[in-house]
Amino acid sequence: MINVTVKLSADLRRYRPALRIDESLPLSVPEETTLLELLSEILQIPAHAIAIPIVNGVKCKLNQKLVEGDRVAFWPPMAGG
């Protein structure tokens, strides 16, 4: 198992309503877990709800594997002008 922290931004907090706005969710996940597995299997958030996945401040793909200490943030699609 590895330890990561996850931040859900904007509308994504509805999947974890107990989280405060700037609060991160600490998780222990199996080694080799990808962002997509974290979303769908662990957090149970549909992939289509994510527009921007970020690991350690860098935008990445959902097939990226997580490593110990990663800081993950997810941003939903946004509308506006």
N, C-alpha and C positions, 0 to 999 in steps of 0.2 A: 504494500500500500504506500501511496505517496500523499502528501498534504498539499492542497491547493486552496486558494481563496477565490470566490466568485462574487462579482458585483453585477446585479441586475439593474439596468437603467430604465428610466421612464416607465412605460406601460408594462414592462416585463416583471415589475415587482408584484403584479397581481398573482403571479405564480408562487410567490412567497410573501404573503401579506404581512407576516410578522416582522419582516425586515424593515428597518428604518431607512430613510432616503440615502444616507451615506454609509450604511452598514454593509459589510461584506459577509458572505457566508463561508465559513471554513468547512472544508470537506476532506475526507480521506477517500481516495479512489484507487482502484487497482492500477499498477504500473502499466504503461502502454495505452492507457485510456485516451481516446481522441476527443476533440471538442464535440463532435457529433454524438458520441456515446455519452458524454457528460450531459449534453442537452436532453437527448431522447430517453436514455435508460435511467439516468440518476436524477436529473432535475425534472424530467417529464415535461419538457417544453418542446413544442413542435419546431423543427428546423426552419419552417417558413416564417416563424415569428421573429427570426434573427436577420438583421441586415448587415451588421458589422460585428464580427467576433474579434476580440483583442486579447493577446497574451503578452503580459509584461510591457504594455504600452505600444505594441506593434500589431497592426491589422494582419490577420492571417486567415487561412482556409479552415474549414470545419474538419478536415482530415488530419490536422496537426495533432501530434501526440503530446500529452502533458508530461512534465517532469516535476520533481520535488520542488515545492516553493513557488510554482507558477501563480501569477495573479491574472485571473481571467475576468474580462468584462464583456457583456453582451449588450448590444444596442438594437432596438427594434427599428423597422422602417419608420421614417418620419415624413410627415407631409407639411407643407407650408411654403412660404415664399419669402 
